[in-house]
């Protein structure tokens, strides 16, 4: 019967009930199983001890049945669990027989507690649960029996040895499974639980050791120790169901966090995570009405930004640690930030800020936690410069009369414009900034400027023939909002957005950030975090908001076949990106 860690239901009440059932079920079962294991070593059982076993067995059996009805656990497992518990309670007066159902019941507790674990975590679960269960049985027997069957049985040293083993298991668990040796150890439920399973067994061992030396307080020592050990067992069992706390924010490293609002988790991106102006990004799936601000200050609504996905708010953050307040309607929560004292890149905010944040998000999704030192708009990379040269060569080879160039004043925009003009000059291809019917529009600005340019181009094309030789985008402009502005466009790329690595990134990004679609620089940083790079030959890819396999609206897709842009693996939602050239030559 699976009582392991379950995915959150989104309901605090439902999840709390499941956790309560888990804790009471496993602790009561451990008590019954331990009593059954220790029974062959003891004499007659007192009425008080027998009553404790009977009550614990009744609770365990009832909760096992309840788990089947309420939590939907395996019916056979629930029934077997209940029957074994009842069998131990019924056979507790027969030492030679009760050991067998008790052994099976203890094994069941071990498996249920360690469900879903592997390796060292599984071994720790086995050691701790088996040790605690045995401790329960010996402690209960020592306080409620008419002596031990053999003089060689010395419960005191055995209990002390078990206490030491449990303490060591807790220490190993603290090292390998605790959230970290930082303030999360005493400020989060996961950290406190990891501390409890070290401190309580140690305290219980000391209490029992002192009581054994004072012989007159042995029974009291076992009783107090039992209370502490039960609490420790509950903490260990609950630890598997407590989510791991997020990593602490690091100054200068863009922060990817989760805000829980009205039972829903909303991903939050803070960039550059430095004192002063910062962009806070939430995905479109978060809905309208999200606002953010520093605690004590007015909130800033998250709004759309030209060329970017989702919603964005510009917030001033103080130096050092503070709380970012996130609101959505009546719901409110806080996200801890730590900006340090240094300064971030100037282009991390302003018109090029969303592109910079989206690039950083790609690395964060891959697990990289690097200080944001530069943004894509700070310089034109050599791979992009080479792609632009080859794009001009391709256009010249097709006899394009002229290029209409749309750039901006960023460092990358100026450098890209120089590359386009130099390459066009070598091919004697005129470059202008004016709209022409017989020209190819080449856009090398940032996202915001490209959004304005493409919106105007789409309007011009609807009114009269314009840019008869197509609309061509710089590699960094391959995003859903930009590609969907015009009917079709082309972009020179060193990777195929349909290939396995790009699809993996698209799915990973969507899962981590509310269905967000990818950006080229985000993909590059994701690859870099994995020790890879996009180094294929440059090819021209076309983007279009069309379905390359038209079907009537009521015609279903073939089994396993998604429509264009449908599903998490597509680079552009409701669109297609396909190669339209062989590798481009210099």
SULLINVEN-V399067 format. One record per pair of residues at least 12 apart in sequence whose ideal C-beta (glycine too) atoms are under 7 Angstrom apart, sorted by the first residue. I is the first residue (numbers start at 1). J is the second residue. D is the distance in whole Angstrom. If there is no record, write none. Layout:
[[I:J:D] [I:J:D]]
This chain:
[[1:67:7] [1:73:5] [1:74:5] [1:77:3] [1:78:5] [1:81:5] [1:112:6] [2:73:6] [2:74:7] [2:115:5] [3:22:5] [3:25:7] [3:26:7] [3:67:7] [3:73:7] [3:112:5] [3:115:7] [4:115:3] [4:116:4] [4:240:7] [5:116:6] [5:240:5] [5:241:5] [6:18:6] [10:263:5] [11:263:7] [18:71:6] [19:238:7] [19:241:5] [21:63:6] [21:66:6] [21:67:6] [21:71:7] [22:237:7] [22:241:7] [23:234:5] [23:237:6] [23:238:6] [24:59:6] [24:63:6] [25:60:6] [25:63:4] [25:64:6] [25:67:7] [26:109:6] [26:112:6] [26:113:6] [26:237:5] [27:230:6] [27:233:6] [27:234:6] [27:237:7] [28:56:4] [28:59:4] [28:60:4] [29:60:4] [29:85:6] [29:105:6] [29:109:5] [30:109:5] [30:129:7] [30:132:6] [30:133:5] [30:136:6] [30:233:6] [31:56:5] [31:136:5] [32:53:6] [32:56:5] [32:57:5] [32:60:6] [32:85:5] [32:88:5] [32:89:6] [32:105:7] [33:88:7] [33:102:5] [33:105:4] [33:106:4] [33:109:6] [33:133:5] [34:133:4] [34:134:6] [34:136:4] [34:137:3] [34:140:7] [35:53:5] [35:92:7] [35:137:5] [35:140:5] [36:88:4] [36:92:7] [36:98:5] [36:99:7] [36:101:7] [36:102:3] [36:105:7] [37:99:7] [37:102:5] [37:103:7] [37:106:6] [37:134:6] [37:137:5] [38:137:3] [38:138:5] [38:141:4] [39:92:6] [39:95:5] [39:98:5] [39:99:7] [40:95:4] [40:96:7] [40:99:5] [41:141:7] [41:148:6] [41:149:6] [41:153:5] [42:141:5] [42:145:4] [42:148:6] [42:149:7] [43:145:5] [43:146:4] [43:147:4] [43:148:7] [43:149:6] [44:145:7] [44:146:4] [45:92:6] [45:93:7] [45:144:6] [45:145:6] [46:144:4] [46:145:7] [48:144:5] [49:140:6] [49:144:3] [49:145:7] [50:92:6] [52:140:7] [53:89:6] [53:92:6] [54:89:5] [57:85:5] [57:86:6] [57:88:6] [57:89:4] [60:85:4] [61:82:4] [61:85:5] [61:86:5] [64:78:5] [64:81:4] [64:82:4] [64:85:7] [65:78:6] [65:82:6] [81:108:6] [84:101:5] [84:104:6] [84:105:4] [84:108:7] [85:105:6] [87:101:4] [88:101:5] [88:102:5] [88:105:6] [106:130:7] [106:133:5] [109:129:6] [109:133:6] [110:125:7] [110:126:6] [110:129:5] [110:130:6] [113:125:5] [113:129:5] [113:237:6] [114:126:6] [120:176:6] [121:177:7] [124:169:6] [124:172:6] [124:173:5] [127:165:7] [127:169:5] [128:166:6] [128:169:5] [128:236:6] [131:162:5] [131:165:5] [131:166:5] [132:166:6] [132:229:6] [132:233:5] [134:162:6] [135:159:6] [135:162:5] [135:229:6] [136:229:7] [138:155:5] [138:158:6] [138:159:6] [139:159:6] [139:222:5] [139:225:6] [139:226:5] [142:155:5] [142:222:5] [143:219:5] [143:222:5] [143:223:6] [156:212:5] [159:208:6] [160:205:6] [160:208:6] [160:209:6] [163:201:5] [163:204:6] [163:205:3] [163:208:7] [164:205:6] [166:201:4] [167:198:7] [167:201:4] [167:202:5] [167:205:6] [170:197:4] [170:198:4] [170:201:6] [171:198:6] [173:194:6] [173:197:6] [174:194:5] [174:198:5] [177:194:7] [178:191:6] [178:194:4] [179:191:5] [179:244:6] [179:245:5] [182:248:6] [184:245:5] [184:248:7] [188:245:4] [189:242:5] [190:242:5] [190:244:6] [190:245:5] [193:235:5] [193:238:6] [193:239:5] [193:242:6] [194:239:7] [196:232:6] [196:235:4] [197:232:6] [197:235:5] [197:236:5] [200:228:5] [200:231:6] [200:232:4] [201:232:6] [203:228:6] [204:225:4] [204:228:4] [204:229:5] [207:221:6] [207:224:5] [207:225:5] [208:221:5] [208:222:7] [208:225:5] [249:273:7] [249:336:6] [249:337:5] [249:338:4] [250:338:7] [250:369:6] [251:273:7] [251:338:6] [251:339:6] [251:340:3] [251:342:7] [252:272:7] [252:273:6] [252:274:6] [252:340:6] [252:342:6] [252:344:7] [252:371:4] [252:372:6] [253:273:6] [253:369:5] [253:370:7] [253:371:6] [253:372:7] [254:269:6] [254:270:6] [254:271:4] [254:272:6] [254:273:5] [254:357:7] [254:360:4] [254:364:6] [254:372:6] [255:270:4] [255:273:5] [255:337:6] [256:269:6] [256:361:7] [256:364:4] [257:335:5] [259:326:4] [259:333:5] [259:335:6] [260:333:6] [261:326:7] [261:328:5] [261:331:4] [261:333:6] [262:328:7] [262:331:4] [266:282:6] [266:286:5] [267:283:6] [267:512:7] [267:513:5] [267:514:5] [268:280:7] [268:282:6] [268:326:6] [268:335:6] [269:281:4] [269:357:6] [269:361:6] [270:324:7] [270:337:6] [271:348:6] [271:356:7] [271:357:4] [271:360:6] [271:372:7] [272:344:3] [272:345:6] [272:348:4] [272:372:5] [273:337:7] [273:339:6] [274:339:5] [274:340:7] [274:342:6] [274:343:6] [274:344:4] [275:317:6] [275:318:6] [275:319:4] [275:339:5] [275:341:7] [276:316:6] [276:317:7] [277:314:6] [277:316:6] [277:349:4] [278:315:5] [278:317:5] [278:349:7] [279:312:6] [279:314:6] [279:349:6] [279:353:5] [279:354:7] [279:357:5] [280:292:5] [280:302:7] [280:313:5] [280:315:5] [281:310:6] [281:312:5] [281:357:6] [282:302:5] [282:310:6] [282:311:5] [283:310:5] [283:513:5] [283:514:3] [283:515:6] [283:516:5] [284:309:6] [284:310:5] [285:514:4] [285:515:5] [286:514:6] [289:328:6] [289:329:6] [290:302:5] [290:311:6] [290:326:7] [290:328:5] [291:313:7] [291:327:5] [292:313:5] [292:315:6] [292:324:6] [292:325:7] [292:326:5] [293:315:6] [293:325:5] [294:315:7] [294:317:6] [294:318:7] [294:322:6] [294:324:6] [295:322:7] [295:323:5] [295:325:5] [295:334:7] [299:325:7] [299:327:6] [300:313:4] [300:314:7] [300:315:6] [301:313:6] [305:354:5] [306:448:5] [306:451:4] [306:452:7] [307:447:3] [307:448:5] [307:450:6] [307:451:4] [307:481:6] [307:482:6] [308:354:4] [308:447:6] [308:481:7] [309:480:7] [309:481:6] [309:516:6] [309:517:6] [310:516:7] [312:354:6] [314:349:6] [317:337:6] [317:339:5] [319:339:6] [319:340:7] [319:341:5] [320:338:7] [320:339:7] [320:340:7] [321:336:7] [321:338:5] [322:337:6] [323:336:6] [324:337:5] [344:372:6] [345:372:6] [345:373:7] [345:374:6] [345:375:5] [345:378:7] [347:375:4] [347:377:5] [347:378:6] [347:410:7] [348:372:6] [348:375:6] [351:446:6] [351:448:4] [352:375:6] [352:377:4] [352:410:6] [352:446:5] [354:447:6] [355:376:6] [355:377:7] [355:446:6] [355:447:5] [355:519:7] [355:521:7] [356:375:4] [356:376:6] [356:377:7] [358:519:4] [358:522:5] [359:376:5] [359:519:7] [359:521:4] [359:522:5] [359:525:6] [360:372:6] [360:525:7] [361:513:6] [361:522:6] [362:509:7] [362:522:3] [362:523:6] [362:525:4] [362:526:4] [363:525:4] [363:526:6] [363:529:5] [365:508:5] [365:509:5] [365:512:5] [365:526:6] [366:526:5] [366:529:4] [366:530:6] [367:529:6] [368:529:4] [376:412:7] [376:476:6] [376:521:5] [377:410:4] [377:411:7] [377:412:5] [377:446:5] [378:411:6] [378:412:7] [379:411:6] [379:412:6] [379:415:7] [380:412:5] [380:415:4] [380:416:5] [380:419:7] [383:494:6] [384:474:7] [384:475:5] [384:476:7] [385:419:5] [386:538:7] [387:475:5] [387:492:4] [387:494:7] [387:538:5] [388:416:6] [388:419:5] [388:420:6] [388:444:7] [388:474:6] [389:419:6] [389:423:5] [389:586:7] [390:492:6] [390:538:5] [390:584:4] [390:586:6] [391:472:6] [391:492:5] [392:420:6] [392:423:4] [392:424:5] [392:427:7] [392:429:7] [393:423:7] [393:427:7] [393:584:7] [393:585:7] [393:586:7] [394:540:6] [394:581:7] [394:584:5] [395:440:5] [395:469:7] [396:427:4] [396:429:5] [400:429:7] [400:440:5] [400:469:5] [401:438:5] [401:439:7] [402:429:7] [402:430:4] [402:432:6] [402:436:6] [402:438:7] [402:439:4] [403:420:7] [403:424:6] [403:429:6] [403:431:5] [403:439:6] [403:440:5] [403:442:5] [404:432:6] [404:433:7] [404:434:7] [404:435:6] [404:436:6] [404:439:4] [404:441:5] [404:467:7] [405:417:6] [405:420:6] [405:431:5] [405:433:6] [405:442:5] [406:441:7] [406:443:5] [406:444:7] [406:445:6] [406:453:4] [407:444:5] [407:445:5] [408:445:4] [408:446:6] [408:449:4] [410:446:6] [413:444:6] [413:445:5] [413:446:7] [416:444:4] [416:474:6] [417:444:6] [420:442:6] [420:444:7] [435:460:6] [435:466:6] [437:465:5] [437:466:6] [437:468:6] [438:468:6] [439:467:6] [439:469:6] [440:467:7] [440:469:4] [440:470:6] [440:472:6] [441:457:6] [441:467:4] [441:471:5] [441:472:7] [442:472:5] [443:473:5] [443:474:6] [443:477:6] [444:474:4] [447:479:7] [447:482:7] [450:477:5] [450:482:5] [451:481:7] [451:482:6] [451:485:7] [454:482:6] [454:485:4] [454:486:5] [455:485:6] [457:471:6] [457:486:6] [458:485:6] [458:486:5] [470:490:6] [471:486:5] [471:489:4] [472:489:7] [472:490:5] [473:489:5] [473:491:4] [475:491:6] [475:492:6] [475:493:6] [475:520:5] [476:520:5] [476:521:6] [477:491:7] [478:491:5] [478:493:7] [478:520:5] [479:519:5] [480:517:5] [480:572:5] [480:573:5] [483:543:4] [483:572:5] [483:575:6] [484:545:6] [484:572:7] [484:575:6] [487:544:7] [487:545:7] [488:542:6] [488:543:7] [488:544:4] [489:543:5] [490:540:5] [490:541:7] [490:542:5] [490:580:7] [491:541:6] [491:543:7] [492:538:5] [492:540:6] [492:584:7] [493:538:7] [493:539:6] [493:541:5] [494:534:5] [494:535:6] [494:536:5] [494:538:6] [495:534:4] [495:536:6] [496:579:7] [497:571:4] [497:577:5] [501:527:7] [502:523:6] [502:571:7] [503:569:4] [505:518:6] [505:523:5] [505:526:5] [506:518:5] [506:568:6] [506:569:5] [506:570:7] [506:571:6] [507:568:5] [507:569:5] [509:522:7] [510:568:5] [517:571:7] [517:572:7] [517:573:6] [518:571:6] [537:583:3] [538:583:6] [538:584:5] [539:579:5] [539:581:5] [539:582:7] [539:583:6] [539:584:6] [540:580:5] [540:581:4] [540:584:6] [541:577:5] [541:578:6] [541:579:5] [541:580:7] [542:578:6] [542:580:5] [543:572:6] [543:575:6] [543:577:5] [544:575:6] [544:576:6] [545:574:6] [545:575:5] [546:576:7] [547:563:6] [547:564:5] [548:564:6] [548:576:6] [564:576:5]]
